[in-house]
């Protein structure tokens, strides 16, 4: 029989990708990087992995999980479409057995065991890069600072007993089970921007879910968050009246193990 803290601790551990899968992904990253440098040579400044895999917040059970790879070009006058076309041609040449398609602003390579989203970029400042804007944006390029965000997340995790990344994974798991109404980055940002006064994963869970609920903007986000808020209310009642035999059952109805 598990209380909230032990259930969430076991759940977060079950969401970690296996060492074998991690090693396979790292091998694919090395192969991709080597081929990118070989193809574009002196035209590149940097090839680097960002996103959930780099920040160690990727979850094992999401079949749509991907590895974001930024390809930084030295030249910056070219429009995004030119870079995307060149990256697609590179992928079609080197990954003949993989599904390849454009998902603006990236080129996606589905390798079966993992998807790579390859993003063209150029340096805007020491910590900021420019990447193609989504189609809904007015501007051709937007700024991103993945190094700064990772640094902030790592520091937040360190300052909070290493429990920030586990709670992010739990919220991503909940998000996946509820139609992925939130982007992975928005979940991470909501958790990182929250101030905490916690001692265990149970406390972080309630703080972090409240932080995410407060960011709900669309009708669908508000709907899934209303359900989450009600689930949390019921959990607190079960705790208050010391009914532990129902706590695990309640959690398993909306946060089941993968």
Secondary structure, DSSP 8 states (H G I E B T S, - for coil): ---HHHHHHHHHHHTS--HHHHHHHHHHHHHHHHHHHHHHGGGEEEEEEEHHHHHT---TT-TT-EEEEEEEES--SS-HHHHHHHHHHHHHHH-TTSEEEEETTEEEEE-SS-EEEEEEEEESSSS-EEEE--TTSSSSEEEE-HHHHHHHHHHHHHHTTT-HHHHHHHHHHHHHHTT--S-HHHHHHHHHTS----SSHHHHHHHHHHHHHHH--SHHHHHHHHHHHHHHHHHHHHHHTT-HHHHHHHHHHHS---
